């Protein structure tokens, strides 16, 4: 069965048809400067072919997500890990669902990696799942650049390889590439050369007009006609379109992109003085600028020794042993309170453990703690948990006891960090940043926090992964808990 879709009209009000089966076998290249109507053309093509063939759109600007409501496309936001995205691509082919891969919000490097991962997932599907699919890549010059740019070499290589597979080897797997670019000169030649159908829109640079004329088999002296094309008008050629170059005006669409064309609007009418106030006066919902406090003077060694000596004298008599079990019950609360008071002091969280323990012993004598101060090992464990700011709160006791049991297998100074991650995972909260983890460990070094996570991962306590937006996800292997994605550079 031959399926012809209507993409617009040609000269003399004749309808411009595109043979969908021929398109699946021969692929399509669309070129046009920004504002020439490329996205409108792609939307018309997708709307007309939606009932007939499965579709996948690589959408760097989130412009095609509006197809979901009317045509049933599933929007896939690139938020998980690369492994997740590859598995989703495999399910897309298995269940023959049309999708829009929304890459909006990612930087260029991560957009290239996400697109490469998704395309590889489509390409590597089992032979039994090689059903026909249109794979539309908008702004293809971003994913198959002709030259290296500011992105990493790894991202460029992966993305270019995936695009080459789509256009060169995708046909046997049922994948028909439709790529749109602003400039042919920016697009890798081995990707562009595999298309047999062309729709060339308005372009102004001589090199792009010359390449467009060459692809369409036109004489170079007629290349300047591309400069005079109106918005939404294209010159079409190819086995799925026409055997000779014809001018096509793209028809209307039923859905609209989120960007669209910006319309001129008059400026608000307001007095000059009020406009100045709007710019130079902070509004009620704006955050006030934070002032950087000057560092407090560092006490000398003699001052510290004098303070400790005076505290010991103030302690007075020897600590009396606990007289009852009630005293022992109050003891833990007193210890937690003393450690909290120590950590409330500026920079206490970053002092050496020996200094903190000496201060802790003095405070225990002053408080006449029943049974005396705990030993150094117990103090290190309690201090680690207190530094992490971990409180059970509304956490289920049985779950928390399990987390504490696993944390006990780690060294004392790491247990608080593990419980910090456990609390975040149990609450489905974002993964703590390096600064928060470093503070819980008693250091200011983000590198130390990364080492700490790597050390725990090597010992099998957790698994770190990075999603496509660069956020970190930590999975606690023994508990089966997983944090939400979190920015590791967060303060």
N, C-alpha and C positions, 0 to 999 in steps of 0.2 A: 504494500500500500504506500502510495506517494502522498506525503503531507506537505502542503505548501502554506506557509504563514505569511500574513500580510504585514509588511513593515512600513508601508507608506504609499506614495504615488509618484509616478514618473511623468515625463512630459506628455501632454495630451490627456491628462487625467487617467491614464492607465495605472492599474494597481501594480505595485512592486512586490512580487512574491519571492519568497526564499524557500528553496527545497530543503526541508529539515533533514531528510535522510542523507542528502548529498553534503549538507553542512557537517553532519556527524563524521563523515569520511574525509572531509577536506579542510576543516578548521577555518577560522575567520580572524582577520586583523583589522582593527579600527584605529584610525589616526585622526587627531584634530587638536588644535590648540585649546587651551582652557576657555570655556564659553562657546565652543563650536557646537555643542549638543551631543557629545559622546555618551554621557550618562543617560540622557533622554533616549538615545538610540538603543543602548543596552537594555533599558527598562522596557521599551516597546518590544524588543526581541524576546525578553524573558516573559513578559505578560502573554504574548501571543503563543509562545511554545510551552507554557506551563502545563496545559492539559495533556500534552503529548510526550513529554520527556522529563526525566529527573534532572534537577539543576543543582549546582553548587556555585556560590558566588564568593570570591575572595574580595572583601570589601574593606579597604583601608580607612575609609572615612565614616563608616556606619550609615551610608546613604541609602542602601537597599534593604534595610531592616523593615521598611514599610511594606514590603511584599508579604510579610508574614501574615498580617491580618486578613488580607483578601485572598491570597493564593496558598496559604497553608505552609509557607516555608518556616523552618525551625531556625531561630537565631542562635548561633553558637558563639558565645562571648569567649574570647581567648583569656581565660582566667586561671585555668588549672595548669598542671605540669605538661611537658611535651608528651609524656607517655599517655596521659589522659586524652590529649587532643588526638593522638594517633589512634587510640582505641575508638574514639568517637567517629573518626573518619571511616574506620572499618565497619562500624555499625550503620553508618550512612549508606554504604554500598549494600550491606546485607539487607536492610529494611527498605531500601529505595525511597528514602525521604529527601525532599529538596531542602537545602540548608543555605543560610547566609553566615559566613564566617566573619564576624564583626571584629576588626582589628583596631577600632577606634580607641584612642587613649594610649596605645603603645608607641614607643619610640621606633625609629626606622630599623634599628638593629633587631629588636624583638619582633617587629612585624614580619621581617624577612624569615626569622627562625620559625615563627608560628605558621606562616604560609607554607614554608618548606615541609614542616612536620605534617600538616594537614594533607598537602598534595601527595606526600610519600605514603600516607595512610590510605588514600584513595588508590594510588598506583599499585600498592603491594597487596591488594585484596585477592582472595582466592579466585581461581579461574571460574568457579561456579557462580561468582558474583559479578562477572563482567557484563553488567547491563549497560545500555546506552545512557550517557550522562553528558550534559553540557556543563563545562567548567569555565565560568566567566571570571576573568581577572581584570579588575579595573585598576588603572594607573600601573600598568604592567612594567613600566620603566623602573619602578621602585623595586620590583622583585627579580628583574632580569636586566640589570644595568649593563650598558656597553663598556663602562670603565669603572674602576674601583673608586669609591667615594669615601665618606666619613665613617661608614659602617665597618665593622670588623671583617677581616678576611674570611673567617669561618662562616659568618652569617651570609656573606655574599656568595661564597662557594656553594653552600647548601641550597640557598634559594635559587641560584642560577641552575644548579643541577636538577632541582625539582621541576622548574619551568621547562628545561630542555626535555626532560622525560615526558612531560605533559604534551608538548608540541611534536616531539619526534617519535615517541613510542607509545603514546596514549591511545592511538586509534585502535590497536589490536585489543586493548583492554576496555574498549567502549567509551573512552574519555575523549570528548571533542573540545579542544581548547578554543576559547574566544577571548582574545586579549585586546585591550584598549590602551593606547599610549598617547601622550601629548606630543611627543616628538619621536620620529623613527631613529634619529641620530642618537638618542639616549637609550634605545632598546638594543639588546644583544642581537647581532645579526643571525646567529644560528637559531635563535628562537623565532625571529620574524620571518626567516626564510621558509619555515615549514608551513606557513599559511598559504592556502590557494585561493581564498576569497578575501576581498578587500573592500572596505568602505572608508574613503578618504574625505575628511572634512576640511574646514578652513585652516590654513596654515600660512605663515608669512616668511619664514626663513628660506633662503634660496636652496640650502642643502636639503631641507625637508621637502620642499616642492619638487626638486629634481628627483629625489628618491621615490616620492609618490608617483611621479610621472613614469619613472622606469618600471615600477611594480605594475602599473596599469597598462603598460605598453603604449603610452602616449608620447608624442614628440615633445622634446624639451622646450621648444618655443611656446607650447601650449601650457606649460607648467604653471604659469602665472594665474591661470584660471582658479587655482586653489585659493588664491588670495582674495578672490571676489565672491566666494561662496557665502551665502547667508547662514545664519544660525539654524541648525537642524537640517541643512542640505548636505548631501554626501554624493561622491562619485563612486559607483558600485561596479565591481567586476569579479567574476569567478564562476565556477561551475554551478554553485548553489544560487547564484544571483543573475548573472547575464554573461553572455559570451563576448560582449563588447562593452566598453565603459558607458554607463548611463547615469544620468543625474537623478537622484532620489530625494524626495522630501519626506522625512520621517513623520509618521502619523502620530496622533495624540495618544496619551497614556492614561490609565485609570488610577494609578497611584502616584504619589509625589514623594520626592526625596526630602530629607530633613533640612538640607542646605537651601536649595533653590536659588533663584536670582534675587539679589537684594534690591529693594525698591527705594527710591529717594523719598525721604520724609523731612518735613520742615522741622527746624530746630525749635525746642521749647521756648516760649516767650516768657522771659523773666528779666528783672532788672539786673544791671551789671553787678551791684553790690551783693545781691543774693547769690549770683553765680560764683563770686569770689568766696563767699562763705561755704558753699557746697564743696569747693576744692580744698580750701585750707583749714576747714573745721572738721574735727573727727566726729563721725556720726555715732549714735548710741550703740549700734550693733558691731562697731569696729573694736578690735582688741587694742587696748592701750599698749604703747611701746614699753618694753621691759628695760629697766635700768640694770646695768651690770654692776653688781656690788664689788667694792674694792676688797681685796683679800685681807682677812684679819691677820694681825701680826702673829708671827710664830713664836711661841714661848721658848725660852732658853732652857737648857738642860737643868741649870740650877733652880730655875723657877718651878720646874716639874718636880724635882726632888724635894723642894721645900713644901710644895703642895701635898705631896704624898706623905711626907713626914708629919705635917700638921693634921692630915686626915687620920693617920694612925693614932696620933695622940688623942684626937677627939673620940676615937672609938672607945677609949677607956678600958674598962674591964674585959676579961676574957669572955668569949661567946659561950653562953650556956647551952648545954645539949638540949635537944627537943624533949619536952616533958610528956607530950601526948601525940597521938596520930593526927590530931587536928593541926598541930604545929607543922607536921610534914605536909599536910594538905595545902596549907598557906604558903609553904616554902616555894613551890613551883611558880605560883603567881608572883611572889616577891622577886624571884630570879628573872622572870620575864620582864618585870617592871624595871629592874636595874639595867638589864641589857638594853631595853628601850630608851632609858635615860642616857646611856652611853652613846647610843647611835644618834640621838637627837643633837648631840654636839657637832659643830661644823667639822667636816673632814674626818669624823670618827670612823666612818665606814672604810676609810682607806689607810688607817694606821696599822702598824705591824701588830700581829696577834699577841706578841709578848707584852707590848705596852697596854693593849686593851685588857689583857687578862690581869695585869697588875692593878689597873684601875678598878677592874671588876672585884678583885679581892678586897681592896680598900673599902669599896662601897658596901660589900657584904658585911664587913666588920662594923661599919657605921650603922647599917640596918639591923645588926645583931641577928643575922640569918641563922635560923635553927639548923643545927647540923653542920655549920660552916659552909664555905664556898665549894662548889663542885670542882672536880679536877679539870685540867687543861683540855683533855679530850672531850669531855661533856660540854665544856664551855664553847669549844670550836664548833660543835654540832649545833648548839642552840644559837650561836652567833650567826652561823651560815643561814639558818632558817629565818632569823630576824632580819638579816640584811636583805634577803629576797622579799621581805614584806608579805610572807605567805601566812594567811589566816584561813582556817577551814570555812568559816562563814556558813553558807547554806549547802556546802558540799556534803554529799551522802557519806556517813561515817565509814561504812564498809569499803566504799571506793577509796576514800582517803587513807584508810589503814593499809590498803593494798599498795597504794603509792608510797607510803612511808616505809613499808616493808622492803620494797624494791630499792628505794633511795638508801636504805641502810647498807646495801652492798657497795655503795660508793664511798670514797674518802669523806671525812667529816666536812671539809670545806666545799665539797661539790653537792652535798645533799640538798642544800637550799635552792641551788640552781635547778636541780631536777624537779623539786616540788613546785618551783615557780612555773616551769614548763608544764607540769602535770595539772596545775590549777588552770592555766590558760587553755590547755587541751580539753579539760573536763567541761569548762564553761564555753567552749567553741569560740574563744576570744582570739584575736590576732597574736601571732607568735611574738614574744618580747624581742625588742631590738638589742643590738650588741651592747649599747650603753647600759641598758637595764640589766642585762645578764652580767656584764662586767662589774657593775655596782654590787650585784648580789654576791659576786665572788670576792669582792673587796679590792677591786682595781679600777683604774680609769681607762685601761687599754682595750679598745674594741678588738684588736688583734688577739688579745688574750681570751676574749669571749669566743671568737671563732675557733681558736685552738681547743677551748674547753668542749665545744660542741663536737668537734672532730674527734677528740679523745673519747667522749661518751659514745660516739657513733662507732668507733673502732672496737669498743668493748661490747657493742651490741645492745646498748640501752635505748638508743633512739636512731632514727633515720632522718636526715635533713634533705629536703628537696626544694627546688626553686620553681615557682610557676612562671607563666609566660610574661607576666608583668614585672618579674624580678623580685617578687616577694617570697619570703622564706616560709616553708611549711615544715613543722617538726612532728614526726610520728613516734610515739613512745611504744616500742615494739612489745614489751611485756604486758602492757596494759591495753594495747589496741586503741589508744586515744590519739587524736590528731588535732593540732591547733589550726585555726583559720590562717590564711595568708597574712603575713606581717612584714612591714618594711624593716630590714635589718639595720638601716641607718637611722631609724627613728630615735629621737631623743628620749 
